[in-house]
């Protein structure tokens, strides 16, 4: 047999053994940013399929069809597909903003269908504002009250719709990062490697357990692309007022169409505006994913930051603590496995660990300081004390305006005996199943959590188990219902139930200038557990109470969302009412205990929110938000107190808050300007003042892309140089100008 005949025989033999390769349609679906989309429904010639984690779909027996692609929050697309090379299809977002939210139901769903108030902040918006801190992003949203004690690095608390600062749970890619009991300082949280931020303003204990009593803020880390074999990234450096400099670096990419990674690091350093006002924050994060198959992927997220800050104190009053300082380290890690069992069932298993350690040091006495204030007392509607002026105690005026009085005081800033160390951690296991069905989805799950800490030089811990289930169901294309229940059992407070239900109705569809009108109703219960200190402290002058009950929040809401002019304008109005019961308060006791905590506080908050977003032109967007809030204390350990007595407003929850901004972003340059407005609020200081006047903060920033690699930028904070205090006595930062350069590759 010649060599030619030998090859011919092998060819026919191989052809008879190997099966014929099917000819069919295949493709990949991505969002506007180029990220591959999972769960897109593709209908083709009577057949249907859903894309996997790699965004891919395939119809092996079909050679051509008119395909229809649908995904929640995206415009439905109809396109011609033929067999041959894979098709790459981009879906466009529906409406003027990205409206897909996960944190409201633990499943991807358009905001309008959740039945609760929610916002999504995208990476493009963060970039346009030169990657502000997470807390500054929240300031622009309705219903979110953000308060900072001091300047860069100062303690930042948030009060969602007037609830306690411990009532909003913060999640990093699904992992809670609050301290047990709900406390969190938002100051160190950078947005440099954040893909998006979701905010839900409603009780979410049904899905996330205790600490989500009034809402959830979920931060999603940026991910790499497995298909990008060539790494790409950015480095930026900026410098400005008060010897402030900040650098950020990130690297993203993938390998073998299976592995993706996103790595980042950043640092902010400033000497501050006053003595002992320095702040340094160094952080890093990693988001790694591996795709075993189109149906199964593993993802790990690590984030850590170290901070050190000087704490000069109430510098507005001339009080300077010259040695007080604090160092902190916060670390979290999570590992999550997502697995799709067919087109209808998705399950995920995750493990997480979070730890924070703070060391406060103040070993030197400062003072004495002589102080004098000009005060004005008001009797109605409630007794209040206003600060009219800060006086020089060595040169007091001979006469003062009628209705005012002078208050004098001598203050010593006492030191501690030794550094105070606080260390807490939580370890968590989660399982979640999502079963999609005709008209909706059923989400259920279980989680176990162990909370531990070093309290009063003792190693203490407690654990809890939670079971939850939530059903989402749509009736036709106009009625969207959701309801759920959670049972949570704790080794400390026993078993508690947290329900939630909501309904959203599409009242009117597109007609002329009008695009859509959604009306929603919701009701839910939130729970907040005690802190480890409140449960387990054993100090000389106070002791923890292991019998504390959970704090409870009952909340109701009605909202109206409308879109106009082909969805170029979106407006939203909401009315809410919340009552807070069994609030934990510190109480004095007879010796030898002296003091402890008990569930004796109660209050309520009610109000209305308005927000709007208008796309004026292709590159111009206007945003606005306003919240009118009423709060009252109905039970207190100090009923006659001018600060937290019965009938008084809740501290640091202003009646009026608002924000407005304009964004102009053509292809090569961008400009953002805005203002944040705060009304008068209840507050307190050691001299008897109970009211903090309103203030505003105007900011602006812009950038210009020289080429695809180089972008200089500039921004200004507190542009009008307003001299205000978010907390009485703690001066906020005066005007600050900063500029820098971003290099990408």
N, C-alpha and C positions, 0 to 999 in steps of 0.2 A: 504494500500500500504506500503510495507516494505521500509526501508531507502534505500536499494540497488536499488529497482525498481524506487524510487523517483529520485535518482541521474541519473539513466539511461535515464529517461524521460527528465530531464533537459538537459542532454548532447545532445540528438537528437533534442530537441527544439532549443537549442542554435545554433547547426550546421545548422538548417534550416533557422534561422533568420540572422546570421552573414554571410557576403559574404566571399567567399574563398579568402585567401591571394594570390596575384599573385606571381608566381615564375618568376624571371627575373634577369638580369644582372645589377649590380650597382658598382660604384667605385669612387675613389677620385684621382685627378691629382695634382701633386706638382712639383715645380722646384727643382734644385739640393740642395737648402738650406732647403728644406722641407716645404716651404711656398706654400699654396694651390693656384692654378691658376684658374682665371676666364677667360672664353671665349675660352677655348680649344675646338676645333671641334673634335667630336668623331663619327666615322662612323662604324656601326655594322649591318651586315646582311641586307643591303639596307636601314636601318634607320640611321638618324643622330641626334645629340644633341650637345649642348654647355654647358660647365660647368658653374655653378653659382658662387657667391662670395665665397661659401664654397668649391669650387673645385670639386663638386660632379656631377655625371651624372647617368642616370638610363634608362634602356630599360626593362620595366616590362613584355613584352610579348615575350622576346627572352631568350632562355636557354643557347645558346653558339654561338660564332661567332669569326671570325678573325677580330679584331678591328683595325682601323687606326686612330691615334691621330695626329693632326697637330696644331701648334701654331707658330705665327710669331717669328722668332729668335731662334727657338728650332728645334732640329732634329726630323723629322717625325718618329713616332714609330708604328710598327705593332706588335700586341700581341694577344695571344689566351685568350679569356674571357669566363667563364662559370658561370652559376647561382650558388648561394650559398653565401658564405661570401663576403663582399665587397672587391674589388681589390684596392690596393694602387699602383699607377703608377707614377714613376719619369721620367720627360722629361729631356733630356740633351740639354745644350746650343749648338747652332751652331757656329762654328768658334772659334777663339782664345780668344775672349772677348764677354761679354754680349753686345748684339747689339740692344736691344729693347729700344726705346726712346719714351717718351710721349710729351716732350716739343716742338718738331718740328711741330707737327700737332694736338696736344691735343687729340691724340688717340694712342694706342700702335701700333708701326710700326717698322720694322727693319731699322737701320740707313741707309743702302744702298738704301732703297726705298724712303727716305724722300727728296732726291735731294739737301740737304744742308749738311754742315759740322757739325758733332755732335760727342760728346764723352760721355761715361758713366763710372763713377768711382764707383766701387762696395764696399760694406762693407769689403769684404775680402781683398781688396787692402788697404783700410784705416787701417785695423787691422795690416796688415803686416808692415805698417809704423808707428805703435804705435799711431794711430789716430791723424794725424797732423791737424793743423788749416786749414780751408777750403781754405784760400788764398794760402797756400803752395801747396795744391793739384792742384790748377789752374795753378801754375807756370810751371808744367810739361807738359801742353797741348799746341799744336801748336796754334799760333795766339793769345794767351792770354798773355798780358804784365801786370805783377803785380808789383806795386811800393809801397814801404813803406817808410814813413818819420820817420826815427829813428829805435827804437828797439821794444821790446815787448810792444804791445799796441799802437804803433805809427800808424798814419793814413795810411790805405792801400787802394789804388785805383787800378782799372783795366781798361785797354784800349784794347777792343776787336778789333783786326785787325786795330789798329791805330785810332779808333773812340774816341770820348770824354769819360771821365770817367763816365759821366751821361748817356751814351748810352746803358748800359747793365742792364737789369732788373733782379733782384734777387727775386726768389719766394721761399717761404717755404710751401711745400705741396699745391701749387697753389695760396697762398696769397702773393701779393707783399710786400716787406719789405724795399724797397728804400724809402728815403724821397721824397715827391712830387717834381718833377723836376729831379729825377734820381740819386741824390747823395746817396752814401752809403759808410760806413767805414767797410771793411771786417775784420778788426782786431779782433773783439770780437767773431767771429763765429767759434765755436768748431765743430768737427766732431764726438764727442763722442757718440751721439745717432742718427747718420745719417745712413740710409739704403743704399742710393746711391746718387750720384750727377750727374745731366745731364747738359751738356753745349752745346748750339747751337750757332754757329758763323755765323749768318746771321740775317738780319732784321726780327723781329718777331712782329712788331706792328700790323700786320694783325690779330694776335691771341690775343695779350696781350695789345695792345694799346700803347699810348705814354710812353716813357722811355725804350721800347724794340727796340730802333732804330738800334742797331748793333748786338744784341744777347740776350740770356737768360741763366741765371744760375739758375737751380731749385734744391733745396735741399729737399730730401724726408726723413721724420723722420722714425725711426725704429718702426715697429709694433710688437705687441705681437701675440700669437697664441691662438685662442679661445679654441682649443682642449687641451691646456696644463693647466690642472687644478692646477698642482703643480708649483708655481712660480719659476723662475730661473733668475739668474742675474750675475753681475760682480761688483767687486770693485777693483780699482787699485790706487796705490800711487807711485809717483816718486819724486826724489829730485836730484838737481844737481847744476851746476855753478850759481854764482850770487845769492845764497840763494833762488833758485827757487824751489818751490814745486807745484805739481799738483795732484789733486785727481779726480777720476770719479767714479760714481756709477750708476747702472741701474738695474731695476727690470722689468721682462716681464712675462706675463702669460695670462690666460683666465679663463672663468667660463661658464659652461653649454653649451659649444659649440656655444655660441652666443656672449659673451663679450670677448674682448681682450684689453690688456693694455700694455703700455710701458712707464715707468717712469724713469727719469734720473736727475742727478745733477752733477755739476762739478765746480771746482775752480782752478784757476792758480794764484800764487802769486810770485813776484820777487822783490828784491830791486834794480835790474838793475846794469848796469856797471858804472854809473856816479852818481854824486850828483843829487838829485831830479829826479831820473830815475825809481822810483818804479811803479809797475803796479799790479792791482788786478782785476780779472774778475770772478764773481760768477754767474752761470746760472743754469737753470732748464727747463725741458720740460716734457710734458705729451702727449701721443697719445692714445686716447681711441676710440674703435670701438664697435658697437653693430649691430649684424646681425639679422634683423627681420625675414628674410626668405632667401633662396638661391638667390633671386632676389633683395633684398632691404637691404641696410646697412647704418648706420649713423656713422660718424666719426668726432671727435673733436680733434684739435691740439692746444696746448698752449706752448709757448716758451717765456722765459724772461731772461734777464741778466742785471747785474749792474756792472759798471766798474769805477775805479778811477785810474788816471794816472798822474804822474809828467811829466812836459814838460820842460826839461832843455834847449832845443833849439839846435842851431848849434854848438855842442860841438867840432866838428872837428876843428873849428876856435878858440877854446878857449872861446867861449861865453857861459856863464852859467846863466840861469834864475833860481834862487834858490827857487822861491815861486810859479811860474806858474803851475797850475794844472787844471784838468778837471774831472768832474764826469758825468756819463751818465747812463740812464736807457732805455732799449728798450724792448717792450713787443708786442707780437702778439698773436691773438687767431682766430681760424677759425672753422666753423662747416659746414659739407658737407653731403648731403644726396644723395646717388646713388641708382637709381631704374631702373631695367631692365624690359622693357615692351615687353616680348617675346624675341625671339632669335636675333632680328635685331635692336632693339631700346634701347639705354641706355640714360637716362637723369640724370642730376645732378643739384642740387641747393646748393649754398654755401653762407655763410655770413662770413665776416672777418673784423677784426679791428687791426690796427697797430699804435703804438704810440712810439715816441722817444723823450727824453728830455735830453739836454746837458747843463751843467753849466760850463763856463770857468771863472777862477779867476786868476787875476794877479794884485796885489795891491801894489807891491814894485818895485821901480826902481833899475835896476842892471847896473853896469858899473861906469865910462867909461872903455872900453876895447880898447887897442891899437892893431891894426892888420897890417900885411904886407904880401903881396903875390908876388910871382914871376910869371909874366904872359907872355904868348906868343901869339901874334896876327897873324892870318892867313887870307890872302885876298881872296883865292880861295879854293873851288868852290864858297863858300859864306864867308862873313866876320865872323870869329869865334875867340873866345878868350879862350885859354887853361890855366889852372892853372898848372904851373910847380912845385911849391913848396910853402909851408907855412913857412914864415920866422919869426925870432925873431925880433920884431921892435926895441929892445934895442941893437941889435948887427947885423946890416945889413952888407952884404958882401961888400968889397971894389970894386969888379968888378963882373959883371954878364955876362952870355953867350950872344953872339951876337944874335939879334932878340928877346930878352926878355926885359921886363921892370918890375919895382917894383911899386906896387900900395899900398899905405898906407891909413889907415882909422881909425877913432875913433868912436866907436859905444856905444850908450846908449840904453838899453832895457826899453822902456817906459811902465809904468803900465796902467791899465784901471781905470776909475773912480769907477766902481762897477762891480760885477760879470755879465757876459753876459749870458743870458738865451735864449736858442733856443728850442722851443717845437712845434712839428708838428705831425699830425695824418692823417690817412685815414680810412674811413669806406666803405665797399664794398659788393655789392650783385652780384652774378653771376648765370646765367642759361646756361646750355649747353646741347645740344642734339646731339647724335651720331647715325646715321642711316646707318647700314651696308647693302651693296647690292652686287650683283654679280660683282666682280672685284674691290671692294673698299668700301669707306665709305664717307658719307656726314656729316660734322661737322658744327654746327651753334650755335649761342648763343647771349646773351645780358648781359651787365654788367652796373651797376650804381655805381659811386664812388663819395664820398664827401671827399674833402681834406680841412684840417683846420690847423690853427697854431696861435701861439702868436708871431706876427711880429710887431716890434716897439711899444711894449706894447699895441697892438691892437689885438682883436680876429678877424681873417679874415678867409674866406672860399671860396671855389669854388667847382663846381660839374661838372660831365661829364657823358654822356651816350654813350655806344658803342655797335654796332651791327656788327657781323662778320659771315662769311660763308666760308667754305673751302671744296673743293671736292678732294678726293683721288681716282684715278682710274688706274687700271692696264689693259694693253692690252696684253693678253696672259701671259706668264711668263717672258717676257723680257723688257717690257716697263711699267714704273711707272710714272704717271703724278699727279701733285697736283697744285691747284691754289685757291686763295682766295682773299677776299676783306673785308675791314673794313671801316665803317663810324663812326667817333667819333665826338661827339658834346660836346663842353665845354662852360661853362658860361663865359669864358674869351676869348678864341681864335676862337669860332665859330665851324663850321663843316669842317673836313678834311677827305680825303680818303687815305687809305694805302693799296695798292695791293701787291701781291706776287705770283710768279709762279715758278715751277721747273719741271724738267724731269730727270729721271734716266733710264739708258739703260743697260741691261745685255748683253754686247757685246759678251762675250765668256763664255762658261760653262766649266765643268771639262774635262780636256784632259791632261793625263800624270801628270807631276809635277804641272801643272797649275790647280787651282780650280775654279776661277771666275774672271771676269773683269767687273766692273760697271763704266760707264761714266755718269756724271751728269752735268746739267746746271741749273742755277737759277738766278732770278732777283727779286728785291723787293725794296720797299720804307719803310723807318723807320722814325718815328717822335719822337721828344723829347719836352716836354712842359717846360715852364719857371719854376723856383722855386717860392715858395710863397714869398720869399724875393724880387726877381726880379720883381714880380707883385705888391706887396703891401707895400714895405718899405717906411717909412716916418721918416727919420732921419735928423739931422741938416745939414749933408754934402752930402747926397744922397737921392734919392727918387725912388721908384719903377715905372715901366712903365706898366700900365694895357693893353696897345695896342701891346705888344710883340707878334710876330708870333711864330709858332712852328719851331724848328730847323728841317731840313730835311736831310735825308740820302738816297742816291740812290746807290744801291749795285748790283754788278754782279759777278758771280762765275762760274768757270768750274773746275771739279774735276775728278780724276781717282782713283778708289779703286780696288786693286787686292789682291787675296788670292792665296797662293801657298802651295804645299806639303800637301795636305789633310787639308788645312786651318790651318796649323801650323804657317805660316807667313802671315801677313797682312800688306800691304803697301798702303799709300795714298798720293796723290799729288794734290794740288789745287792752282789755280790762282784766285785772286780776285781784284776787282777795286771798290772803293767807293768814292763818292763825297759828301761833307758836305756843305750845304747852309743855309743861314739865321742864322748863328751861333750868339748866344747872347754874346755881349761884353760890358764891362763897358766903358762909354764915359764921358768926362769932359764937363760940361755945364756952362754957365755964372750964376752968382748969381741971385736969391737966391737959386737955385736948386743945383748948384755945380757939381753934377754927377748923372747919371742914366744908364740904359741899353738899347741897341738897337740891331736890327738884321742886323749887317753889316759884320760879319766874314764869311770867306769861306776857304775851304781847300780840299785836297784830300789825299787818301791813296791807295796804290796798292802794291801787293806783291805775293809771292808764299809760300806755306806751304808744308812740307814733314814730314811724320811720319811713323813709323813702329813698329810692335810688333811681336816678334819671340819666339815661344815656343821651346827652344833648346832641352829640355828633359822634362820628365813628371813633374818635380818640378822646372825647371829653365826657366825664361822668361826674355827676353831683350826688352827694350823699348827705343825709340829714337824719337826726334822731332826737327825740325828746321824751322824757319820762316825768310824770307828775306822781309823786309818792306821798302817801299819808301813813304815818306810823304812830302807835301809841303803846305805852307800857300799861298793862292791866293788873299785874301782880309783881311785887318787888320786896326784897329784904329790907329796903329803905323807903317806905311809902312816901315820906315827906321830902326826900332828896330832890334838889333842884336839877340834878343831872339824870338820875335814873329812878325817880319816884313815879308813883302811879299818876297817869295822865300826861307824862312827859313823852316827847318824841324819842325814838331810838337814836343812840349816839352815832354820829357820822353818817346818817342817812338823810341827805338834803331833800327838801320837798321838790325842788326843780333841778333837773340835770339835762344837758343836751350837748350835741356835737354837730358840726357841719364841716364839709370838706369838698374840695374840687380836685379832680385828677385829670391831667392832660398827658396823654401818652402816645404820641406818634411813634414811628418806627425807630427813630434814632435818639430821641430825647424824651424826657418826662419831667413833669412838674406837679407837685402835690402841695396844697395848702389847706389849712383847716384851723378850727378853734374848738376847744372843749370848755363847756360852761358849767359851773357848779353854783347852786344857790346856797343861801344861809342854812346852817345845820346846827344840831345839838352837839356839843363837845364839852370838854372839861379840862381844867388845869388846876394847879395847887393853890391858886389865888382866888378861886371861886367863880371864875368866868364860865358861863355855860353855853354861849353862842359863838359860832365861828362865822364870820361874814363870807359872802359869796366871792367867787373869783373866776377868772378866765385864763386860759393858756392858748396862745396862738402859735402855730408852728408852720414851717414851710420847708420844702426840700426839692431838689431837682438833680438830674443827671443828663449827661450827653455821651452817646456812644460814638467815640472817634472812629473805631472800626470794630470788627467782630471780636476783638480781643481786649480792647482798652476802653474803660468807661470812668471818667472822673465824676464825682458827685459832691454835693454840698447840702447841708441842712441847718436849720436854725430852730431851736427850742425856746419857748417862752419869748417869742419875738418882740413882744411889747414890754418886756422886762417887768412884768407884774410882780409885786412883792406880796406874796400870799403864803398862807400856812394851811396845808391839808390837814394837819393836826396842830392844835393850839400850841404855840411856842416853838414849833419846829419849822423854821424857814425853808421854803422850797428853793430850788436852784434858780438863780437869776438868769438873764439871757445867756444862751450858750450857742456858739457858732462852731461847726465842725465840718471839715472837708476831707476828701480822700480820693483814692484811686482803686478801681476794681479791675483786675486782670483775669480774663477767662481763656481757656484753651480746650 
